[in-house]
Amino acid sequence: MAVLANDGNTNEGTKESESLCPVEKEKSPLRQKLESWLNKNMKIEMTDGRVLIGIFLCTDRDRNVILGSCAEYLQNESEESMEEPRVLGLAMVPGHHIVSIEVDSDLASNVEVL
């Protein structure tokens, strides 16, 4: 059986735990915009012509993007229509291969970002 010693000073323990909690900084407008896209449908066009559509889960400093429930669409060069999608599930899209991103917002308007 373990016994915890208490020196009778209960305020000291709470001060230490408060100092360990990070202080939230004010978020930049770009970070707020990025966070507003979380769990939204996103369409990514890649340098090789593929189009990925999925749910935006996260990104990093290298502009890599993680999409959930992702499907890949291939576009024929001879035709303007796209083929049947290939289901990928969870996909990581390298940032240097991204040509454009469209985010489907709740207001049914699309925002295009380069």
N, CA, C and O atoms as a printed pandas DataFrame, in Angstrom:
     atom_number atom_name residue_name chain_id  residue_number  x_coord  y_coord  z_coord
0              1         N          MET        A               1    0.847   -1.163    0.000
1              2        CA          MET        A               1    0.000    0.000    0.000
2              3         C          MET        A               1    0.893    1.226    0.000
3              4         O          MET        A               1    1.849    1.304    0.771
4              5         N          ALA        A               2    0.584    2.181   -0.861
5              6        CA          ALA        A               2    1.356    3.415   -0.952
6              7         C          ALA        A               2    0.696    4.476   -0.091
7              8         O          ALA        A               2   -0.527    4.615   -0.071
8              9         N          VAL        A               3    1.526    5.216    0.614
9             10        CA          VAL        A               3    1.038    6.302    1.456
10            11         C          VAL        A               3    1.609    7.603    0.928
11            12         O          VAL        A               3    2.819    7.727    0.738
12            13         N          LEU        A               4    0.743    8.567    0.692
13            14        CA          LEU        A               4    1.187    9.870    0.234
14            15         C          LEU        A               4    1.352   10.794    1.424
15            16         O          LEU        A               4    0.467   10.900    2.272
16            17         N          ALA        A               5    2.485   11.457    1.478
17            18        CA          ALA        A               5    2.744   12.389    2.571
18            19         C          ALA        A               5    2.159   13.740    2.220
19            20         O          ALA        A               5    2.259   14.186    1.077
20            21         N          ASN        A               6    1.551   14.392    3.192
21            22        CA          ASN        A               6    0.995   15.719    3.017
22            23         C          ASN        A               6    1.635   16.626    4.051
23            24         O          ASN        A               6    1.548   16.375    5.253
24            25         N          ASP        A               7    2.284   17.689    3.570
25            26        CA          ASP        A               7    2.957   18.588    4.504
26            27         C          ASP        A               7    2.002   19.632    5.079
27            28         O          ASP        A               7    2.426   20.501    5.840
28            29         N          GLY        A               8    0.728   19.557    4.726
29            30        CA          GLY        A               8   -0.244   20.483    5.269
30            31         C          GLY        A               8   -0.406   21.754    4.470
31            32         O          GLY        A               8   -1.324   22.528    4.740
32            33         N          ASN        A               9    0.455   22.000    3.491
33            34        CA          ASN        A               9    0.363   23.204    2.687
34            35         C          ASN        A               9   -0.310   22.847    1.366
35            36         O          ASN        A               9    0.357   22.415    0.426
36            37         N          THR        A              10   -1.623   23.027    1.293
37            38        CA          THR        A              10   -2.379   22.627    0.102
38            39         C          THR        A              10   -2.281   23.655   -1.006
39            40         O          THR        A              10   -2.509   23.308   -2.165
40            41         N          ASN        A              11   -1.959   24.889   -0.713
41            42        CA          ASN        A              11   -1.874   25.925   -1.747
42            43         C          ASN        A              11   -0.663   25.734   -2.651
43            44         O          ASN        A              11   -0.701   26.098   -3.826
44            45         N          GLU        A              12    0.408   25.167   -2.111
45            46        CA          GLU        A              12    1.628   25.010   -2.886
46            47         C          GLU        A              12    1.416   24.084   -4.076
47            48         O          GLU        A              12    1.926   24.354   -5.163
48            49         N          GLY        A              13    0.680   23.010   -3.892
49            50        CA          GLY        A              13    0.434   22.067   -4.982
50            51         C          GLY        A              13   -0.377   22.680   -6.098
51            52         O          GLY        A              13   -0.123   22.390   -7.267
52            53         N          THR        A              14   -1.344   23.517   -5.775
53            54        CA          THR        A              14   -2.154   24.137   -6.827
54            55         C          THR        A              14   -1.368   25.190   -7.586
55            56         O          THR        A              14   -1.584   25.376   -8.783
56            57         N          LYS        A              15   -0.458   25.883   -6.910
57            58        CA          LYS        A              15    0.357   26.883   -7.609
58            59         C          LYS        A              15    1.274   26.216   -8.622
59            60         O          LYS        A              15    1.474   26.738   -9.719
60            61         N          GLU        A              16    1.830   25.069   -8.260
61            62        CA          GLU        A              16    2.706   24.366   -9.187
62            63         C          GLU        A              16    1.937   23.892  -10.402
63            64         O          GLU        A              16    2.426   24.008  -11.525
64            65         N          SER        A              17    0.737   23.355  -10.197
65            66        CA          SER        A              17   -0.034   22.857  -11.331
66            67         C          SER        A              17   -0.507   24.001  -12.216
67            68         O          SER        A              17   -0.630   23.832  -13.429
68            69         N          GLU        A              18   -0.775   25.171  -11.623
69            70        CA          GLU        A              18   -1.178   26.320  -12.426
70            71         C          GLU        A              18   -0.015   26.819  -13.281
71            72         O          GLU        A              18   -0.224   27.258  -14.412
72            73         N          SER        A              19    1.198   26.756  -12.758
73            74        CA          SER        A              19    2.348   27.232  -13.517
74            75         C          SER        A              19    2.706   26.271  -14.640
75            76         O          SER        A              19    3.355   26.678  -15.604
76            77         N          LEU        A              20    2.303   25.011  -14.546
77            78        CA          LEU        A              20    2.587   24.044  -15.595
78            79         C          LEU        A              20    1.629   24.183  -16.781
79            80         O          LEU        A              20    1.951   23.750  -17.887
80            81         N          CYS        A              21    0.471   24.775  -16.563
81            82        CA          CYS        A              21   -0.503   24.951  -17.643
82            83         C          CYS        A              21   -0.026   26.065  -18.575
83            84         O          CYS        A              21    0.298   27.162  -18.120
84            85         N          PRO        A              22    0.018   25.783  -19.881
85            86        CA          PRO        A              22    0.448   26.833  -20.806
86            87         C          PRO        A              22   -0.602   27.933  -20.901
87            88         O          PRO        A              22   -1.804   27.678  -20.841
88            89         N          VAL        A              23   -0.124   29.141  -21.048
89            90        CA          VAL        A              23   -1.010   30.284  -21.191
90            91         C          VAL        A              23   -1.388   30.366  -22.666
91            92         O          VAL        A              23   -0.520   30.367  -23.538
92            93         N          GLU        A              24   -2.699   30.434  -22.938
93            94        CA          GLU        A              24   -3.149   30.495  -24.323
94            95         C          GLU        A              24   -2.863   31.871  -24.907
95            96         O          GLU        A              24   -3.242   32.899  -24.344
96            97         N          LYS        A              25   -2.184   31.864  -26.050
97            98        CA          LYS        A              25   -1.908   33.099  -26.752
98            99         C          LYS        A              25   -3.085   33.406  -27.664
99           100         O          LYS        A              25   -3.886   32.532  -27.995
100          101         N          GLU        A              26   -3.166   34.659  -28.059
101          102        CA          GLU        A              26   -4.192   35.041  -29.020
102          103         C          GLU        A              26   -3.831   34.422  -30.367
103          104         O          GLU        A              26   -2.686   34.522  -30.807
104          105         N          LYS        A              27   -4.792   33.788  -31.021
105          106        CA          LYS        A              27   -4.552   33.100  -32.282
106          107         C          LYS        A              27   -4.589   34.096  -33.432
107          108         O          LYS        A              27   -5.407   35.015  -33.458
108          109         N          SER        A              28   -3.680   33.890  -34.383
109          110        CA          SER        A              28   -3.633   34.763  -35.554
110          111         C          SER        A              28   -4.855   34.500  -36.434
111          112         O          SER        A              28   -5.454   33.427  -36.356
112          113         N          PRO        A              29   -5.227   35.464  -37.266
113          114        CA          PRO        A              29   -6.379   35.264  -38.158
114          115         C          PRO        A              29   -6.196   34.081  -39.105
115          116         O          PRO        A              29   -7.162   33.386  -39.420
116          117         N          LEU        A              30   -4.966   33.846  -39.562
117          118        CA          LEU        A              30   -4.723   32.716  -40.455
118          119         C          LEU        A              30   -4.915   31.386  -39.734
119          120         O          LEU        A              30   -5.455   30.438  -40.304
120          121         N          ARG        A              31   -4.473   31.318  -38.480
121          122        CA          ARG        A              31   -4.673   30.091  -37.709
122          123         C          ARG        A              31   -6.157   29.864  -37.438
123          124         O          ARG        A              31   -6.630   28.729  -37.499
124          125         N          GLN        A              32   -6.891   30.930  -37.139
125          126        CA          GLN        A              32   -8.329   30.811  -36.921
126          127         C          GLN        A              32   -9.015   30.306  -38.182
127          128         O          GLN        A              32   -9.912   29.467  -38.104
128          129         N          LYS        A              33   -8.603   30.810  -39.345
129          130        CA          LYS        A              33   -9.172   30.373  -40.617
130          131         C          LYS        A              33   -8.901   28.893  -40.829
131          132         O          LYS        A              33   -9.796   28.140  -41.214
132          133         N          LEU        A              34   -7.662   28.476  -40.578
133          134        CA          LEU        A              34   -7.280   27.084  -40.734
134          135         C          LEU        A              34   -8.089   26.185  -39.798
135          136         O          LEU        A              34   -8.547   25.118  -40.207
136          137         N          GLU        A              35   -8.264   26.609  -38.552
137          138        CA          GLU        A              35   -9.041   25.829  -37.592
138          139         C          GLU        A              35  -10.522   25.769  -37.972
139          140         O          GLU        A              35  -11.206   24.799  -37.643
140          141         N          SER        A              36  -11.019   26.796  -38.659
141          142        CA          SER        A              36  -12.420   26.773  -39.086
142          143         C          SER        A              36  -12.651   25.744  -40.194
143          144         O          SER        A              36  -13.788   25.334  -40.425
144          145         N          TRP        A              37  -11.588   25.326  -40.878
145          146        CA          TRP        A              37  -11.715   24.322  -41.930
146          147         C          TRP        A              37  -11.703   22.896  -41.394
147          148         O          TRP        A              37  -12.014   21.965  -42.137
148          149         N          LEU        A              38  -11.355   22.700  -40.130
149          150        CA          LEU        A              38  -11.306   21.350  -39.571
150          151         C          LEU        A              38  -12.652   20.647  -39.723
151          152         O          LEU        A              38  -13.705   21.243  -39.494
152          153         N          ASN        A              39  -12.604   19.385  -40.109
153          154        CA          ASN        A              39  -13.774   18.519  -40.289
154          155         C          ASN        A              39  -14.711   18.993  -41.397
155          156         O          ASN        A              39  -15.885   18.625  -41.409
156          157         N          LYS        A              40  -14.211   19.801  -42.319
157          158        CA          LYS        A              40  -14.984   20.231  -43.486
158          159         C          LYS        A              40  -14.525   19.421  -44.701
159          160         O          LYS        A              40  -13.397   18.928  -44.742
160          161         N          ASN        A              41  -15.407   19.292  -45.680
161          162        CA          ASN        A              41  -15.026   18.628  -46.926
162          163         C          ASN        A              41  -14.039   19.494  -47.683
163          164         O          ASN        A              41  -14.205   20.709  -47.785
164          165         N          MET        A              42  -13.011   18.850  -48.210
165          166        CA          MET        A              42  -11.943   19.560  -48.889
166          167         C          MET        A              42  -11.612   18.840  -50.194
167          168         O          MET        A              42  -11.547   17.612  -50.241
168          169         N          LYS        A              43  -11.406   19.617  -51.242
169          170        CA          LYS        A              43  -11.012   19.087  -52.546
170          171         C          LYS        A              43   -9.610   19.592  -52.849
171          172         O          LYS        A              43   -9.369   20.799  -52.857
172          173         N          ILE        A              44   -8.687   18.668  -53.098
173          174        CA          ILE        A              44   -7.295   19.020  -53.361
174          175         C          ILE        A              44   -6.924   18.540  -54.759
175          176         O          ILE        A              44   -7.080   17.364  -55.086
176          177         N          GLU        A              45   -6.432   19.467  -55.581
177          178        CA          GLU        A              45   -5.904   19.110  -56.900
178          179         C          GLU        A              45   -4.393   18.995  -56.775
179          180         O          GLU        A              45   -3.732   19.849  -56.184
180          181         N          MET        A              46   -3.856   17.903  -57.353
181          182        CA          MET        A              46   -2.426   17.624  -57.232
182          183         C          MET        A              46   -1.705   17.876  -58.554
183          184         O          MET        A              46   -2.337   17.983  -59.605
184          185         N          THR        A              47   -0.380   17.968  -58.493
185          186        CA          THR        A              47    0.439   18.282  -59.663
186          187         C          THR        A              47    0.316   17.229  -60.756
187          188         O          THR        A              47    0.494   17.559  -61.928
188          189         N          ASP        A              48    0.021   15.984  -60.424
189          190        CA          ASP        A              48   -0.082   14.922  -61.430
190          191         C          ASP        A              48   -1.493   14.775  -62.000
191          192         O          ASP        A              48   -1.763   13.837  -62.750
192          193         N          GLY        A              49   -2.402   15.706  -61.646
193          194        CA          GLY        A              49   -3.744   15.688  -62.208
194          195         C          GLY        A              49   -4.780   14.980  -61.366
195          196         O          GLY        A              49   -5.971   15.045  -61.671
196          197         N          ARG        A              50   -4.356   14.307  -60.317
197          198        CA          ARG        A              50   -5.321   13.636  -59.447
198          199         C          ARG        A              50   -6.072   14.653  -58.610
199          200         O          ARG        A              50   -5.562   15.733  -58.310
200          201         N          VAL        A              51   -7.292   14.292  -58.238
201          202        CA          VAL        A              51   -8.115   15.122  -57.360
202          203         C          VAL        A              51   -8.504   14.262  -56.165
203          204         O          VAL        A              51   -9.031   13.161  -56.329
204          205         N          LEU        A              52   -8.244   14.766  -54.964
205          206        CA          LEU        A              52   -8.591   14.064  -53.739
206          207         C          LEU        A              52   -9.694   14.835  -53.031
207          208         O          LEU        A              52   -9.613   16.054  -52.879
208          209         N          ILE        A              53  -10.715   14.123  -52.604
209          210        CA          ILE        A              53  -11.811   14.734  -51.861
210          211         C          ILE        A              53  -11.969   13.971  -50.562
211          212         O          ILE        A              53  -12.122   12.750  -50.561
212          213         N          GLY        A              54  -11.930   14.707  -49.444
213          214        CA          GLY        A              54  -12.056   14.080  -48.137
214          215         C          GLY        A              54  -12.294   15.124  -47.068
215          216         O          GLY        A              54  -12.515   16.299  -47.360
216          217         N          ILE        A              55  -12.245   14.675  -45.828
217          218        CA          ILE        A              55  -12.476   15.538  -44.677
218          219         C          ILE        A              55  -11.129   16.016  -44.145
219          220         O          ILE        A              55  -10.249   15.211  -43.839
220          221         N          PHE        A              56  -10.979   17.337  -44.038
221          222        CA          PHE        A              56   -9.726   17.934  -43.565
222          223         C          PHE        A              56   -9.545   17.640  -42.080
223          224         O          PHE        A              56  -10.367   18.037  -41.254
224          225         N          LEU        A              57   -8.455   16.938  -41.748
225          226        CA          LEU        A              57   -8.184   16.581  -40.361
226          227         C          LEU        A              57   -7.042   17.377  -39.754
227          228         O          LEU        A              57   -7.140   17.814  -38.607
228          229         N          CYS        A              58   -5.958   17.577  -40.501
229          230        CA          CYS        A              58   -4.849   18.363  -39.959
230          231         C          CYS        A              58   -3.848   18.713  -41.050
231          232         O          CYS        A              58   -3.910   18.207  -42.171
232          233         N          THR        A              59   -2.935   19.586  -40.689
233          234        CA          THR        A              59   -1.840   19.975  -41.570
234          235         C          THR        A              59   -0.606   20.241  -40.708
235          236         O          THR        A              59   -0.683   20.219  -39.479
236          237         N          ASP        A              60    0.523   20.492  -41.358
237          238        CA          ASP        A              60    1.742   20.801  -40.611
238          239         C          ASP        A              60    2.465   21.960  -41.276
239          240         O          ASP        A              60    1.956   22.560  -42.223
240          241         N          ARG        A              61    3.650   22.269  -40.777
241          242        CA          ARG        A              61    4.402   23.421  -41.282
242          243         C          ARG        A              61    4.887   23.232  -42.710
243          244         O          ARG        A              61    5.165   24.210  -43.404
244          245         N          ASP        A              62    4.992   21.987  -43.153
245          246        CA          ASP        A              62    5.435   21.703  -44.515
246          247         C          ASP        A              62    4.273   21.674  -45.498
247          248         O          ASP        A              62    4.448   21.282  -46.652
248          249         N          ARG        A              63    3.094   22.082  -45.056
249          250        CA          ARG        A              63    1.869   22.128  -45.857
250          251         C          ARG        A              63    1.340   20.755  -46.220
251          252         O          ARG        A              63    0.485   20.649  -47.099
252          253         N          ASN        A              64    1.822   19.687  -45.568
253          254        CA          ASN        A              64    1.244   18.372  -45.766
254          255         C          ASN        A              64   -0.159   18.391  -45.179
255          256         O          ASN        A              64   -0.398   19.038  -44.159
256          257         N          VAL        A              65   -1.083   17.691  -45.813
257          258        CA          VAL        A              65   -2.475   17.692  -45.386
258          259         C          VAL        A              65   -2.926   16.252  -45.151
259          260         O          VAL        A              65   -2.609   15.363  -45.941
260          261         N          ILE        A              66   -3.656   16.026  -44.078
261          262        CA          ILE        A              66   -4.253   14.725  -43.797
262          263         C          ILE        A              66   -5.745   14.822  -44.080
263          264         O          ILE        A              66   -6.435   15.678  -43.527
264          265         N          LEU        A              67   -6.242   13.931  -44.953
265          266        CA          LEU        A              67   -7.665   13.856  -45.276
266          267         C          LEU        A              67   -8.214   12.523  -44.787
267          268         O          LEU        A              67   -7.588   11.479  -44.975
268          269         N          GLY        A              68   -9.378   12.561  -44.162
269          270        CA          GLY        A              68  -10.068   11.347  -43.750
270          271         C          GLY        A              68  -11.192   11.043  -44.718
271          272         O          GLY        A              68  -11.696   11.945  -45.388
272          273         N          SER        A              69  -11.592    9.788  -44.802
273          274        CA          SER        A              69  -12.653    9.349  -45.723
274          275         C          SER        A              69  -12.376    9.867  -47.125
275          276         O          SER        A              69  -13.262   10.406  -47.788
276          277         N          CYS        A              70  -11.161    9.702  -47.559
277          278        CA          CYS        A              70  -10.679   10.295  -48.807
278          279         C          CYS        A              70  -10.969    9.391  -50.008
279          280         O          CYS        A              70  -10.887    8.166  -49.922
280          281         N          ALA        A              71  -11.308   10.030  -51.124
281          282        CA          ALA        A              71  -11.479    9.335  -52.401
282          283         C          ALA        A              71  -10.612   10.034  -53.440
283          284         O          ALA        A              71  -10.475   11.257  -53.440
284          285         N          GLU        A              72  -10.025    9.221  -54.333
285          286        CA          GLU        A              72   -9.139    9.741  -55.373
286          287         C          GLU        A              72   -9.850    9.658  -56.719
287          288         O          GLU        A              72  -10.415    8.622  -57.071
288          289         N          TYR        A              73   -9.818   10.756  -57.464
289          290        CA          TYR        A              73  -10.423   10.819  -58.785
290          291         C          TYR        A              73   -9.334   11.073  -59.810
291          292         O          TYR        A              73   -8.502   11.963  -59.636
292          293         N          LEU        A              74   -9.342   10.286  -60.880
293          294        CA          LEU        A              74   -8.391   10.484  -61.965
294          295         C          LEU        A              74   -9.120   11.124  -63.127
295          296         O          LEU        A              74  -10.237   10.729  -63.463
296          297         N          GLN        A              75   -8.491   12.113  -63.740
297          298        CA          GLN        A              75   -9.100   12.794  -64.873
298          299         C          GLN        A              75   -8.397   12.343  -66.144
299          300         O          GLN        A              75   -7.173   12.423  -66.256
300          301         N          ASN        A              76   -9.191   11.866  -67.105
301          302        CA          ASN        A              76   -8.624   11.468  -68.392
302          303         C          ASN        A              76   -8.182   12.699  -69.155
303          304         O          ASN        A              76   -8.866   13.722  -69.145
304          305         N          GLU        A              77   -7.044   12.603  -69.815
305          306        CA          GLU        A              77   -6.547   13.737  -70.608
306          307         C          GLU        A              77   -7.424   13.970  -71.825
307          308         O          GLU        A              77   -7.601   15.112  -72.248
308          309         N          SER        A              78   -7.982   12.895  -72.400
309          310        CA          SER        A              78   -8.799   13.033  -73.599
310          311         C          SER        A              78  -10.216   13.499  -73.287
311          312         O          SER        A              78  -10.875   14.100  -74.134
312          313         N          GLU        A              79  -10.681   13.223  -72.080
313          314        CA          GLU        A              79  -12.045   13.588  -71.691
314          315         C          GLU        A              79  -12.013   14.592  -70.548
315          316         O          GLU        A              79  -11.041   14.666  -69.796
316          317         N          GLU        A              80  -13.080   15.357  -70.430
317          318        CA          GLU        A              80  -13.199   16.297  -69.319
318          319         C          GLU        A              80  -13.813   15.635  -68.082
319          320         O          GLU        A              80  -13.692   16.159  -66.975
320          321         N          SER        A              81  -14.467   14.491  -68.266
321          322        CA          SER        A              81  -15.120   13.817  -67.136
322          323         C          SER        A              81  -14.108   13.028  -66.329
323          324         O          SER        A              81  -13.027   12.691  -66.812
324          325         N          MET        A              82  -14.479   12.739  -65.089
325          326        CA          MET        A              82  -13.598   11.980  -64.205
326          327         C          MET        A              82  -14.076   10.535  -64.113
327          328         O          MET        A              82  -15.259   10.250  -64.297
328          329         N          GLU        A              83  -13.150    9.633  -63.828
329          330        CA          GLU        A              83  -13.472    8.216  -63.679
330          331         C          GLU        A              83  -14.093    7.954  -62.312
331          332         O          GLU        A              83  -14.232    8.857  -61.487
332          333         N          GLU        A              84  -14.459    6.702  -62.100
333          334        CA          GLU        A              84  -14.983    6.283  -60.800
334          335         C          GLU        A              84  -13.916    6.523  -59.732
335          336         O          GLU        A              84  -12.726    6.345  -59.991
336          337         N          PRO        A              85  -14.337    6.925  -58.539
337          338        CA          PRO        A              85  -13.339    7.203  -57.491
338          339         C          PRO        A              85  -12.732    5.928  -56.924
339          340         O          PRO        A              85  -13.351    4.864  -56.925
340          341         N          ARG        A              86  -11.518    6.065  -56.447
341          342        CA          ARG        A              86  -10.849    4.993  -55.715
342          343         C          ARG        A              86  -10.832    5.412  -54.255
343          344         O          ARG        A              86  -10.333    6.488  -53.925
344          345         N          VAL        A              87  -11.368    4.581  -53.383
345          346        CA          VAL        A              87  -11.448    4.912  -51.961
346          347         C          VAL        A              87  -10.080    4.697  -51.316
347          348         O          VAL        A              87   -9.506    3.610  -51.390
348          349         N          LEU        A              88   -9.567    5.760  -50.679
349          350        CA          LEU        A              88   -8.269    5.694  -50.009
350          351         C          LEU        A              88   -8.405    5.591  -48.497
351          352         O          LEU        A              88   -7.543    5.010  -47.837
352          353         N          GLY        A              89   -9.471    6.143  -47.944
353          354        CA          GLY        A              89   -9.622    6.186  -46.491
354          355         C          GLY        A              89   -8.840    7.357  -45.937
355          356         O          GLY        A              89   -9.121    8.504  -46.285
356          357         N          LEU        A              90   -7.867    7.095  -45.081
357          358        CA          LEU        A              90   -7.020    8.132  -44.497
358          359         C          LEU        A              90   -5.826    8.354  -45.420
359          360         O          LEU        A              90   -5.111    7.406  -45.745
360          361         N          ALA        A              91   -5.605    9.600  -45.844
361          362        CA          ALA        A              91   -4.536    9.883  -46.801
362          363         C          ALA        A              91   -3.732   11.097  -46.380
363          364         O          ALA        A              91   -4.279   12.078  -45.875
364          365         N          MET        A              92   -2.418   11.019  -46.595
365          366        CA          MET        A              92   -1.536   12.151  -46.367
366          367         C          MET        A              92   -1.122   12.686  -47.733
367          368         O          MET        A              92   -0.583   11.953  -48.562
368          369         N          VAL        A              93   -1.380   13.969  -47.955
369          370        CA          VAL        A              93   -1.057   14.611  -49.228
370          371         C          VAL        A              93    0.173   15.483  -49.006
371          372         O          VAL        A              93    0.121   16.425  -48.216
372          373         N          PRO        A              94    1.286   15.185  -49.692
373          374        CA          PRO        A              94    2.478   16.010  -49.529
374          375         C          PRO        A              94    2.223   17.444  -50.006
375          376         O          PRO        A              94    1.656   17.663  -51.077
376          377         N          GLY        A              95    2.646   18.400  -49.205
377          378        CA          GLY        A              95    2.384   19.800  -49.508
378          379         C          GLY        A              95    2.960   20.272  -50.816
379          380         O          GLY        A              95    2.357   21.122  -51.472
380          381         N          HIS        A              96    4.116   19.751  -51.228
381          382        CA          HIS        A              96    4.735   20.212  -52.467
382          383         C          HIS        A              96    4.018   19.685  -53.712
383          384         O          HIS        A              96    4.329   20.119  -54.821
384          385         N          HIS        A              97    3.064   18.756  -53.556
385          386        CA          HIS        A              97    2.283   18.243  -54.684
386          387         C          HIS        A              97    0.917   18.910  -54.805
387          388         O          HIS        A              97    0.173   18.612  -55.740
388          389         N          ILE        A              98    0.573   19.800  -53.885
389          390        CA          ILE        A              98   -0.745   20.441  -53.902
390          391         C          ILE        A              98   -0.724   21.637  -54.843
391          392         O          ILE        A              98    0.127   22.519  -54.731
392          393         N          VAL        A              99   -1.681   21.653  -55.778
393          394        CA          VAL        A              99   -1.829   22.769  -56.715
394          395         C          VAL        A              99   -2.885   23.734  -56.194
395          396         O          VAL        A              99   -2.659   24.944  -56.163
396          397         N          SER        A             100   -4.042   23.203  -55.783
397          398        CA          SER        A             100   -5.100   24.065  -55.254
398          399         C          SER        A             100   -5.933   23.299  -54.239
399          400         O          SER        A             100   -5.977   22.069  -54.233
400          401         N          ILE        A             101   -6.594   24.072  -53.379
401          402        CA          ILE        A             101   -7.456   23.522  -52.333
402          403         C          ILE        A             101   -8.776   24.277  -52.365
403          404         O          ILE        A             101   -8.799   25.504  -52.452
404          405         N          GLU        A             102   -9.866   23.538  -52.295
405          406        CA          GLU        A             102  -11.186   24.141  -52.157
406          407         C          GLU        A             102  -11.818   23.572  -50.897
407          408         O          GLU        A             102  -11.785   22.363  -50.669
408          409         N          VAL        A             103  -12.393   24.447  -50.080
409          410        CA          VAL        A             103  -13.036   24.027  -48.838
410          411         C          VAL        A             103  -14.520   24.296  -48.960
411          412         O          VAL        A             103  -14.933   25.402  -49.308
412          413         N          ASP        A             104  -15.327   23.278  -48.672
413          414        CA          ASP        A             104  -16.781   23.417  -48.715
414          415         C          ASP        A             104  -17.238   23.916  -47.350
415          416         O          ASP        A             104  -17.170   23.180  -46.365
416          417         N          SER        A             105  -17.704   25.162  -47.284
417          418        CA          SER        A             105  -18.134   25.721  -46.007
418          419         C          SER        A             105  -19.598   25.407  -45.750
419          420         O          SER        A             105  -20.287   24.883  -46.625
420          421         N          ASP        A             106  -20.070   25.724  -44.562
421          422        CA          ASP        A             106  -21.460   25.474  -44.182
422          423         C          ASP        A             106  -22.440   26.299  -45.005
423          424         O          ASP        A             106  -23.609   25.932  -45.125
424          425         N          LEU        A             107  -21.979   27.405  -45.569
425          426        CA          LEU        A             107  -22.856   28.292  -46.322
426          427         C          LEU        A             107  -22.966   27.886  -47.788
427          428         O          LEU        A             107  -23.529   28.624  -48.597
428          429         N          ALA        A             108  -22.439   26.729  -48.130
429          430        CA          ALA        A             108  -22.494   26.187  -49.488
430          431         C          ALA        A             108  -21.758   27.055  -50.485
431          432         O          ALA        A             108  -22.073   27.029  -51.675
432          433         N          SER        A             109  -20.784   27.825  -50.027
433          434        CA          SER        A             109  -19.934   28.581  -50.942
434          435         C          SER        A             109  -18.535   27.983  -50.864
435          436         O          SER        A             109  -18.091   27.570  -49.793
436          437         N          ASN        A             110  -17.857   27.938  -51.970
437          438        CA          ASN        A             110  -16.514   27.353  -52.004
438          439         C          ASN        A             110  -15.474   28.451  -51.930
439          440         O          ASN        A             110  -15.616   29.513  -52.537
440          441         N          VAL        A             111  -14.431   28.173  -51.178
441          442        CA          VAL        A             111  -13.319   29.101  -51.032
442          443         C          VAL        A             111  -12.126   28.424  -51.678
443          444         O          VAL        A             111  -11.802   27.285  -51.341
444          445         N          GLU        A             112  -11.471   29.107  -52.598
445          446        CA          GLU        A             112  -10.302   28.532  -53.245
446          447         C          GLU        A             112   -9.052   29.205  -52.689
447          448         O          GLU        A             112   -8.961   30.430  -52.606
448          449         N          VAL        A             113   -8.095   28.366  -52.312
449          450        CA          VAL        A             113   -6.859   28.864  -51.718
450          451         C          VAL        A             113   -5.707   28.256  -52.487
451          452         O          VAL        A             113   -5.759   27.080  -52.850
452          453         N          LEU        A             114   -4.681   29.024  -52.741
453          454        CA          LEU        A             114   -3.514   28.502  -53.454
454          455         C          LEU        A             114   -2.445   28.121  -52.498
455          456         O          LEU        A             114   -1.382   27.659  -52.913
